[in-house]
């Protein structure tokens, strides 16, 4: 880490060559050239919130505890969405969903999209296998709608086996085709041109929801401690003022982008 603002992660270069029944000696000596992978740490802060003295006396519940819990959870959710954006690959690492037609459901999106189905997860597994990505440590994050679509595409026996493989303590809802399946209300977001898009950007009619598949050795992140600031008994505001700060960042680890794929909504053919 450089001055606490830039994270440096060595990225291994190419492996040494192998030769069968070597006859030429001495062998040529080579040196591996590693790549310095870097990413910045962004600073996330909440807007200062005032809790008037009257609220601490007159209300029947602890407003301070309620406000601080809500703001901290919102801060953590915003950071998580940025992690997803930072891990979202470009168009070359995108695969389209192939399931049944559904209505577009992201903000301002219109028209029809293709849902996710188990065949799409099988396609992800095949791609990871072709890229020699390890079997263990694969994850697939879906939004709430995609998760329901996936379950709907499974047979009763497949659904039972999937749910039986859940690891609730680690947020894993089940395992399918080598992927640990996870779910949150929103996952990744893409433009019609298959470019990653932040959720804070205004929605468009052609936006595409997306799931994100990765291997744990193909992505990286840094997350600091949440720091609380307080100014209790402020004489000018007649109350207490609070805010939070956290520093975080992340990126795709590998320069070749292997081990990270976005499962982006397909769009039905017009007509």
N, C-alpha and C positions, 0 to 999 in steps of 0.2 A: 504494500500500500504506500502511495506517495503522498505525504502531507495529509493523510486521512481523506483524500479526495479522489484518487485514482487507484483502482485495484489492479495489480499485475498478477497474471497466472501463466506460468510457463506451459507451452503447448508443445508436446513432443514432436520432433520431426520424423522423417521416414526411417524405418528400421534398416539395419545393415543387410546387405545382400548375402545370399547363400549360394555356394558353388559345390557341386557334387564332384568327388574325386579330383580335388585340386592338384594340378601338376606344376603350376608356376609359383615359385617361391623366390624371394619373400612375397607374401600376398600384399596387394595394394591396401594401404591404410586409409580409411575414410573418417570423417568427423561429422557427427550428426548436428544439423543446424536446427535449433529449437526456435519456435515462434513465441513472441511475447504477446499474450492476449491481455488486453486492458479494457476496463469499462469504468465510467465515472460513478461516484456515489452522489445521488441526488438528495436534496434536503426537502423533506415534507413537513409542513407545519399546519396546524389547525388555526382557524381564526380565533382570537381571544374571545372568551365568552364571559359575560358578567352575570353573577348570581347576586341579586340585590339582597341586602340584609333582611328586608321584610319577608322574602321567600324562605329564609332559613328559620323564621319564627312562626309564620302564619300557616305554612303548608303542612298537610298531614303526612307527607312523605319526604324522604331525604332528596331534595332536588339536586344538591351538589353531586351526590353519588350517581344519580340518574343521568345528569348532564355529562359528567366525566366518562362514565361507562359508554354512553352513546358516541361521544366524540372520539374516544380511543378506538372503538370498533370501526367507525367510519374511516379513520386514518389507516388502520390495518387493511381494510378492504381496498382502499385506493392504492396502497402499495402493492397488494396482491395482483390487482388488475394491471399495474405497470410491469410487474414481473412477467405476466402472461404476454404482454405486448413485446417486451424485450426478448422473449424467447420465441416469438412468432416468426417463422422463416419467410423468405421471399417466395415468389410464384413457383420457382423451380422445385421447391420442397413442399408443394401443395398437392393434395389428392382430393378429388371431388366426391361428395356423397352420391349414392346411386339408388336410394330408397324411394318409397312412394311419395307422390306430390303432396306438399303441405303448404299452408299459407305462410308467407314471410312474417316473422315475429319480432325482429329487432326494431328499435325506435325509428320511425319514419319509413321503414322498408315496406314495399308493396309488391303485389304479384305472388307468384308461386316459386317454391324452392323444392329441392329433393331432400327428403329426410335421410337419416342415417339408418343403416341396417347392419346385421352381423357380417355380411359379405364385405362391408367397408373395413371392418376391424380385421378381417382375414387378409384383406389387401394390404393393410398397414403392417401386419406381421410378415407378409411375404417381402415387402420392401425392406424392413429391418433385417430380415434374414439374408437377403441379397447383399446388404451392406455390411454383413458380418457384425451386427450389433449384438452384444450378449443377451441371452434369453432373460436372465434375471435383471431386475432394475428397470423394466419398461413400464411407463405410465401413460395413461390416456385420460385427459381431463375433458369432460363434456359439460355443456350447460344443461339446465333442468329439462328443457324441451328435448334435446338430443338424447339424454339419458332415458327418458320415457319412450322415445322412438326405438332405441336400441332394445330395451326390454320387450317391447311389443313385437319385435322381429324374432325373438327367441321362442323355441318350443317350450312346452311346460317342463319337460325334463331338463332342457338347457337352462331355463330360468332357475330351477331348483338348484342345479349344480353351481350356477353363477353366484347366487346369493349365499350358498354354503361356503364359498371361498372368501367371504368378506372378512376384512380386518378393520373393524370399526375404530379401534384405538388409533390407527394410523390413517383414518379417513378413506380407506379403500372399501368400496361397495361390493366388489367382486372381481374375479379374474377371468378374462376371456382372451383366447388366442395369444397367450403370453403377456398380455397387458393388465396391469393393475388399474382398474377403472375408478376414477374419482369424479365428483360432481360438485358444481357450485352454480348459483343462479345465472351467472354470466361467465363465459369462457373467453375465447378469442373472437375478434371481429376483423373482417376483411372488406376491401372495396371490390367492385366488380372486376377490377384488373388484377385481383389476387395480391393486393398490397396490404400489409397489416395496418390496422387503424385503431387508435385509442378510443375508449368509450367516452372520453370527455369531449371528443370532436362531435359536431352536429351530425345527426343521423341523416342518411340519404336513402332514396327509394330503392337503390340497387345494392345496398349493403348486404353482406353475407355473414351469417353466424358461422363459427368454426370451432371444432374441437382441437386440442393440441396433444400430440403424442411425442414423448421424449424418452431418452434413456438418461439415467441419473448421472452418467459420466459425460454426457453431451451438452449439459447446460450448467451454468453456475450463477450464484447470487450471493449478495452480502446484505445483511440486515442488522442494523444497530439496535441498541436498546431504546425504547420509547422514553424520552425525557419529558417530565412534566414541569411546567412553569406556573408559579402562583404568586399572586399579589393580593394577600388577604387584608381585609379592612381598609381598602383604598379610600382615602379621605375625599377624593374628588368624585368617585362613582358611588360611594355609600354602599359598598358591597365587596365581594371577592371576584377577582379576575383570574381565569385559568386558560392555559393553552398547552399543546403538546408538540413535540418535534421528534422526528426519527430520520435517520439517513439510511438509504438503501439503493441498491443497483443490481443489475444482472445482465446476462447476455448468453447467446449460444456459445458453447465452449470451443467446439471444433471449427477450424477454419474451413473444412470441406462441408460443414453443415450437416454431416451425416448423423443420424440418431435423433433428428428432430423433424417432424412432419406435421403440417396443419391439415386437418380433415375439414375442408371448406364445403359449404352447401353448394351442390350442383344446381343448375337452373334448367328447367324443362325447355325443350325446343319450342319455339314460337309456332302457333298455328295448331 
